[in-house]
Amino acid sequence: MPIYEYQCQACGRRFEELVFSASAPTPDCPDCRSDKVEKLMSAAAVRPAGTPRGSGGFAPPGCGPGAGRR
């Protein structure tokens, strides 16, 4: 289930919404309840090679490619 980023055209609020289906309707603005909301293009989440899943992109020392080799 992807999280999409939206911006309200009426009040300018940017917000994120967890979407359960690609065919789900565009949500209303959580602030002003306007239906004039557009989906924004978001940056893709990229995990560097060798970084443990769930680490947020940061690997503790000694983790990753070549760890433990001398």
ZABA-68821 format. One record per residue (C-alpha): residue number from 1; residue in one letter; x, y, z. Coordinates in Angstrom, 3 decimals. Example, Ala and Ser with C-alpha at 12.3 -4.5 7.8 and 13.67 -1.06 7.14 Angstrom:
2
{n: 1&res: a&x: 12.300&y: -4.500&z: 7.800} $
{n: 2&res: s&x: 13.670&y: -1.060&z: 7.140} $
//
This chain:
70
{n: 1&res: m&x: 0.000&y: 0.000&z: 0.000} $
{n: 2&res: p&x: 1.715&y: 3.191&z: -1.120} $
{n: 3&res: i&x: 1.659&y: 6.532&z: 0.648} $
{n: 4&res: y&x: 0.828&y: 9.371&z: -1.739} $
{n: 5&res: e&x: 1.540&y: 13.060&z: -1.245} $
{n: 6&res: y&x: -1.185&y: 15.585&z: -2.078} $
{n: 7&res: q&x: -1.605&y: 19.364&z: -2.138} $
{n: 8&res: c&x: -4.874&y: 21.210&z: -1.653} $
{n: 9&res: q&x: -5.519&y: 23.814&z: -4.357} $
{n: 10&res: a&x: -7.888&y: 25.756&z: -2.086} $
{n: 11&res: c&x: -5.738&y: 26.291&z: 1.048} $
{n: 12&res: g&x: -2.275&y: 25.068&z: -0.068} $
{n: 13&res: r&x: -1.907&y: 22.361&z: 2.602} $
{n: 14&res: r&x: 0.385&y: 19.438&z: 1.698} $
{n: 15&res: f&x: -0.427&y: 16.083&z: 3.249} $
{n: 16&res: e&x: 0.216&y: 12.370&z: 2.865} $
{n: 17&res: e&x: -2.378&y: 9.619&z: 2.609} $
{n: 18&res: l&x: -2.057&y: 5.834&z: 2.776} $
{n: 19&res: v&x: -3.907&y: 4.488&z: -0.278} $
{n: 20&res: f&x: -5.341&y: 0.972&z: -0.219} $
{n: 21&res: s&x: -6.198&y: 0.768&z: -3.934} $
{n: 22&res: a&x: -4.994&y: 2.457&z: -7.116} $
{n: 23&res: s&x: -8.632&y: 3.146&z: -7.967} $
{n: 24&res: a&x: -9.347&y: 4.885&z: -4.624} $
{n: 25&res: p&x: -10.784&y: 8.389&z: -4.995} $
{n: 26&res: t&x: -8.578&y: 11.416&z: -4.243} $
{n: 27&res: p&x: -9.027&y: 12.351&z: -0.575} $
{n: 28&res: d&x: -10.451&y: 15.681&z: 0.566} $
{n: 29&res: c&x: -8.152&y: 18.167&z: 2.305} $
{n: 30&res: p&x: -7.928&y: 17.377&z: 6.038} $
{n: 31&res: d&x: -7.884&y: 21.124&z: 6.899} $
{n: 32&res: c&x: -10.489&y: 22.846&z: 4.724} $
{n: 33&res: r&x: -12.320&y: 19.716&z: 3.436} $
{n: 34&res: s&x: -11.988&y: 20.937&z: -0.163} $
{n: 35&res: d&x: -12.109&y: 18.323&z: -2.927} $
{n: 36&res: k&x: -9.722&y: 20.385&z: -5.080} $
{n: 37&res: v&x: -6.682&y: 18.249&z: -4.261} $
{n: 38&res: e&x: -3.931&y: 17.131&z: -6.621} $
{n: 39&res: k&x: -1.512&y: 14.229&z: -6.285} $
{n: 40&res: l&x: 2.120&y: 15.315&z: -6.220} $
{n: 41&res: m&x: 5.127&y: 13.592&z: -7.713} $
{n: 42&res: s&x: 7.254&y: 12.357&z: -4.810} $
{n: 43&res: a&x: 10.861&y: 11.258&z: -4.708} $
{n: 44&res: a&x: 11.331&y: 7.505&z: -4.661} $
{n: 45&res: a&x: 12.709&y: 5.899&z: -1.534} $
{n: 46&res: v&x: 16.091&y: 4.397&z: -2.341} $
{n: 47&res: r&x: 18.079&y: 2.095&z: -0.077} $
{n: 48&res: p&x: 21.833&y: 2.066&z: -0.824} $
{n: 49&res: a&x: 23.243&y: -1.376&z: -1.623} $
{n: 50&res: g&x: 24.312&y: -3.192&z: 1.513} $
{n: 51&res: t&x: 22.158&y: -1.106&z: 3.857} $
{n: 52&res: p&x: 19.970&y: -3.243&z: 6.148} $
{n: 53&res: r&x: 16.203&y: -2.993&z: 5.598} $
{n: 54&res: g&x: 14.434&y: -0.790&z: 8.113} $
{n: 55&res: s&x: 17.606&y: 1.177&z: 8.871} $
{n: 56&res: g&x: 16.387&y: 4.392&z: 7.235} $
{n: 57&res: g&x: 19.413&y: 4.368&z: 4.938} $
{n: 58&res: f&x: 21.963&y: 4.278&z: 7.723} $
{n: 59&res: a&x: 24.108&y: 1.252&z: 8.475} $
{n: 60&res: p&x: 25.877&y: 0.784&z: 11.803} $
{n: 61&res: p&x: 29.664&y: 0.428&z: 11.612} $
{n: 62&res: g&x: 30.633&y: -3.039&z: 10.504} $
{n: 63&res: c&x: 27.498&y: -3.605&z: 8.403} $
{n: 64&res: g&x: 27.314&y: -3.755&z: 4.656} $
{n: 65&res: p&x: 29.431&y: -5.123&z: 1.838} $
{n: 66&res: g&x: 32.792&y: -6.403&z: 2.968} $
{n: 67&res: a&x: 31.992&y: -6.260&z: 6.683} $
{n: 68&res: g&x: 34.102&y: -8.685&z: 8.632} $
{n: 69&res: r&x: 36.626&y: -9.211&z: 5.812} $
{n: 70&res: r&x: 40.253&y: -8.239&z: 6.318} $
//
